[in-house]
Amino acid sequence: MARLAILGAVALAGCGGLSDASYGLESGDANYDTLRSATATCQAKGGAIRLRGGEGRNLSDYECAIGKAR
């Protein structure tokens, strides 16, 4: 039983942080203040904001790229 618990812990540790995934920003006006706030939040998670499509006028045109996606 202890071996099974250890194997489970090792398997989960190998996955890295499952919550550390890139994500798209929610819809809204992409003005200076909202992009600055989104950038700070993204950087705190180890990511960087990048344009993923569109004109860049809407927040949903951007994503927070984390890890290998950067």
C-alpha positions in Angstrom: 0.0 0.0 0.0 2.9 2.4 0.8 4.5 1.7 -2.6 1.3 2.6 -4.3 1.2 5.9 -2.5 4.8 6.7 -3.3 4.2 5.8 -7.0 1.2 8.2 -7.1 3.2 11.0 -5.5 6.1 10.5 -7.9 3.7 10.5 -10.9 2.1 13.8 -9.8 5.5 15.4 -9.2 6.5 14.5 -12.7 3.6 16.4 -14.2 4.9 19.7 -12.9 2.3 22.2 -11.9 -0.9 21.3 -13.7 -2.2 24.8 -13.0 0.9 26.3 -14.7 -0.7 26.4 -18.2 -1.0 29.2 -20.7 -4.4 30.9 -20.8 -6.3 33.4 -22.9 -7.4 36.7 -21.3 -11.1 37.4 -20.9 -12.9 39.8 -23.2 -12.8 43.5 -22.5 -11.1 46.7 -23.7 -7.4 46.3 -24.0 -6.3 49.7 -22.7 -3.1 50.6 -20.8 -4.4 49.9 -17.3 -6.0 46.5 -18.1 -3.0 45.3 -20.0 -0.7 46.5 -17.2 -2.8 44.6 -14.7 -2.9 41.4 -16.8 0.8 41.6 -17.4 1.5 41.8 -13.7 -0.7 38.9 -13.0 0.8 36.8 -15.8 4.4 37.7 -14.8 3.6 36.6 -11.2 2.8 33.1 -12.6 6.1 33.1 -14.6 4.5 34.0 -18.0 4.5 36.8 -20.5 1.6 38.4 -22.3 1.6 38.0 -26.1 -0.8 38.8 -28.9 -2.4 35.6 -30.2 -4.5 37.1 -33.0 -6.8 39.9 -33.8 -6.0 43.6 -33.7 -5.0 43.8 -30.1 -7.9 46.0 -29.1 -9.7 43.4 -27.1 -8.1 41.5 -24.1 -9.3 38.2 -25.7 -6.7 38.9 -28.5 -4.0 38.2 -25.9 -2.8 35.3 -23.9 -0.5 34.7 -20.9 2.1 32.2 -22.2 3.6 30.2 -19.4 6.4 27.7 -19.5 7.3 26.1 -22.9 4.7 28.2 -24.6 6.7 31.3 -24.0 
